[in-house]
Amino acid sequence: MDESNLIQRAARGEADAWEPLMLAHQEPVFRLAYLFLGDPDDAEDVAQETFLRAYRHLKRFDSGRPLRPWLLSIAANLARNRYRSAARYLNAISRAFLLEPAISPKVEEGSEQKQDARQLWQAVRRLNADDQQVIYLRFFLDLSTAEAAQSLDVAEGTVKSRLSRALGRLRAILKADFPALFEGYEA
């Protein structure tokens, strides 16, 4: 059965039509939430909330459009909100106890490739949320420019320009803070 038909049935309240849609999209929704939050439990919570909200608002969704970009947009918004909330909480605790901000744990020993991937991910995490989102959608989730544009609800040209600026900022972070990684990718 095609996605459009399943969406229409689920919008009418047929729960058995919603399950295959969730199964088809749960991995990319979870992955995007995990990329934003870095914690599998928080990412799972965001994924569940994404599907709950989507189901509640399914009657307003245009079943002629692909579901994945809409779900990813919901997940990104929820993850950003959770991340901001957690950051505010940690900042408040740090101020209250005059603690230094938490330092990220040491990178586990591993292959050079894994270490490079971790450093790249750390560099991406230093970007603002909008830059992170466009990079996550385009490169980490391997969405096309059109799919990323649908997820962000912007024109394809806007995705291209945001991506170009985000990659420029990422290059600057790599060059300043991860010179070995920068030189490896520059060659």
Secondary structure, DSSP 4 states (H G I P E B T S, - for coil): --HHHHHHHHHTT-HHHHHHHHHHHHHHHHHHHHHHH--HHHHHHHHHHHHHHHHHTGGGS-TTS-HHHHHHHHHHHHHHHHHHHHHHHHHHHHHHHTPPPPPPPPPPS--HHHHHHHHHHHHHHTS-HHHHHHHIIIIIS---HHHHHHHHTS-HHHHHHHHHHHHHHHHHHHHHH-HHHHHHHH-
